[in-house]
Amino acid sequence: MIPEGVDIFSIQEKVIENILQSEEEKKAIESAPKSVDPVQQLVATAIQEYLHHPEMDRNELISLIGFISRPLPRIYGRKILDTVEAGEAGKSLFKTIEEKGVIGLGWGENDYREPTNSKRPVRKPEDLDGPKIRVVDSPIFIDTFRALGANPVSVNWSETLTALQQGTVDGQENPVLSIIIPYKLWEFNKNIPIRHYTIDPLILGVSKETWNSLDPKDLEIVAKAAQEAMAWNKKEARKGLEGSTEAIDMLKSKGMEVVILTAAVKAF
């Protein structure tokens, strides 16, 4: 479990800020087509050599891998997703990003995304009717919450905590261990249904140019380390949520009303 107080997004933003210091790096971003994600451009040109990012953040550049973040809880379970990633589908997706200049080294995840809100407990679809929910700026997330009757709002994460505090938005949706617990979202939102409406995969990637510059021994070391790191990542992302209620118990101890939805309700 990620310790309380660890600001993952601030660390990420600092890394990107440091990456963009040189003129060479700035030129690489400026020369990229408008449709190309800037972080992806840095990796593809070997200016940023490694990438560890949520898959959904790459959707603008590689729409083929967007299907993994679709809200399909009845199809994807954790073990089923592991099988998909390790099978032909996962290999095909890695081949696609390799064509874009990035070598996929392994799959990780943030686990399932769960919505929280300050208005009411969510026990049925109608309970999401009305609240303003901060969502990822992606049509799939916006359309999903709009279909449920909520009012989806795209807000930069750096502004989300303030928006929750001031009531500009009533809720948000994110994984429990990587966001809800470390950011202490119970201070703003007391209600969380455990619905598992979509899972949040991560890809660890390396610039193809950098990869090709390594000798065979180093390639073996890096590949092995990447697999071990991502296996650890998945284990930590699921800790207290799979085969245990530790994470859920913690949310309850912080005053959140946790509603464990039945299979029939989860299907909405």
N, C-alpha and C positions, 0 to 999 in steps of 0.2 A: 504494500500500500504506500502511495506517495505521502510523505510527511506533510502535516499541515504547514502552511506558510511558504511552501515551495512554489514560486511564481514561474510556471513553465513558459507562459507566453512572453513574459518580460525577458527571460533568458533567450528565447528564440528571437525576439526582436533585436536584442543586443548583438546576437551572432550575425543577423542580417545587416545590421548597422555597420559592424566591423568589416563585413565582406565588401561593402560598397564604398570603401575609403579611397581606393586608387582610381586614377583616371582611366586605366585599362578596363576596370570593372564597370565603371559608369558608362563607358563607350559600348560595352557589350550589352548592357541593358537598353541603352538608347537605340542601338542598331537592331534590336529584336523586333520582329513584327508585332503589331498591337495584340494579336491573338495569342502570343507566346507568353507564358507565365514567366516573370523575371527570375524567380529562383531556379526554375527549370533551365532557363537560358544560361545561368551561371554554371550549373552542373554540366550541361551539355558542352560548354566551351572550356571546361576544366578549370575555371577560375574559382568556383566553389567545387571542391573535389567530392564531397559526400553530401547526401541528402537523406533526411529522416523526416518524413512528412505524412500527414493524413492523406490517404488516397483521394478523398473527395476534393482536396485543394488542387489537385492536378487535372480536374475535369475539363477546364477550359481548353487545355492543350491536348489531352488524350481522352476524348469522349468515350472510347471503347472500354475504359476501365471504370467508368461511372456506374456500371450496373451493380457493383459490389455494395455501394452505399444506398441502393434503392431500399425503401421500406418494405422488406419481404420477410417478416419474422416467421411466417409459416413455412418458409423454404430454408432459411438459414438458421442453424443452431451453431454453437461454437465448434463442435466436432465436425459438423458438415462443412462449415467454412474452412476449417483446417484441411479437409479433404479436397475442396475446390482449389484452394491456393496451391496445394502440393501436386495437383493433377494437371491435366492438359490445359484447363482453363487458365490456371495460374501461370503456366509456362508460356502460353500464348500471349498473355498480358505482358509478361517480362520481355518477350520478343518484340512487342510493339514499342515499349519504352526504349529498348535498345536501339531501335531504328531512329529514335529521337535523340540518341547520344547519351543514354543513361543505362547502366548495367544494374539490374535488380539483384540485390544480394540476399534479401530475405523479407518475409512478411511478419509484421507485428500488428498490434491493435491497441485501441483505447477501450475496447469492449463495447457493450451496448449503450446507445444514447437513450436517455430518459428525460421527459419533460418535467419541469417544476413550475409552480405558479403561486402567487400570493392570494388568489381569490377563493378557491374552493378545492376540496379533494376531487380527484377524477376517478370515478367508478364506472362511467359509461361514456360513449362518444359525446353525448349532449353536454357533458360537464366541461368540455373544451370550447363550447360555443361562447364567443365573446372576448376572452382575455387576449391581450396583446402579447404575443410570444416572440421573443428574439430568436431568429433562426439563421442558419448559414445562408449566405447570399448565393443560393443555387435554386434553380426552378423546381427541382425535385422536392426540396424541403419546404419551399414556399407553397407549392401546390398541395402537398400533403396536409399541412396544417390548415390551409384555406378550406380544403375539402372536409375537414373535421369541424369547421365552423369557427375556428380561431382566427385571430387577426395577426398573421405573421408579419414581423417587422425585421428588416435587415439592419443590424447595428454592428459596427466594428467591435471586436471583443474588447479592445482597450477602453471602450466607452460603455460596455455592458453593465458593469457593476454600478456605475453612477446612474445609469438608466433604471436599473432595478431599485436602487435606493431612492431615487426621486419619483418613482412610479411612472416614468415615461413608458416603460414596458412592465407587464405583469408577471412575465416568466421567461424561461429560456429552455433549451434542450441541449444536453451534453452528457458524456459518460460520467459515471459516479466517481470512480477513483482518480481520474486525471483532472477533473474540473470541479464537480459538485463538492467533494470533500476538501481538497486543498484550498479552494476559493471560499469555503464556508458559506455556501449559498443559502444555508438555513437562516442566515441573518436577514435575508430578504424574502425568501420563498419557503413557506412551511409545508407545502403540499407536493408530493411526488408519487405518481403511479409507476409501478414497475411493470412496464409493458414490453420492453425489448423490441421497439418498433423498427430499429435499424442498428446495424453494428458498424463500428468505425475502424476500418483496417488502416495499417500503416505500411509503407514500403521503405526499406533501407536501400538506397541506391548510391552508385559511385559513377563519376564521369567516365565514359568509355575511353577517353583519351588517357586519363590517369590509369585506368585498369590495364590498358595495353602497354603502359610504360613499366609495369611491374614484372619482375622475373618470376618464373614458375614457382619457386619456393615461397616468395612473398604472396603470390596469388592464392596459394593453398592456405597460408596462414590467415590472410584477410577473409577468405571465404568461410573458413572454419569459425573464426571469431565472430563474423557477422551472423552465422546461424546460431551460435551460442547466445549472442546478445539478443537476438529477436525471440529466441525461445524463452529467455529470461523475461523479456518485455511482456510476452503473452501471459506468462505465469503471474507476473505482478499485476497486469491489467485485470486478471480474473480473480485475484486473491480476495477472499471474503465474499465473492459473488457466485462462485462455482463450487458446489459441495460444502458450502459454509454460508452462514448468515452474518458474518462479522461486520461487513460493510453496511448492510441493512440495519443491523443493531446499532451501529454508530449513528446513522442518520436519525433513528428513533430517539437515541439518547440526547441528540441535539434539539429535540422538540419538533422534528418533522413528522407529519402524518403520512406514513408510508402505506400505500394501498397496493397489495399484491393482486394483480388482476388475474381472473380465471382465464383458461385457454379460450373460452368462447368470447370473452370481452377483448382479449388480446388480438383477436382476429379482426377487430374493426379497423 
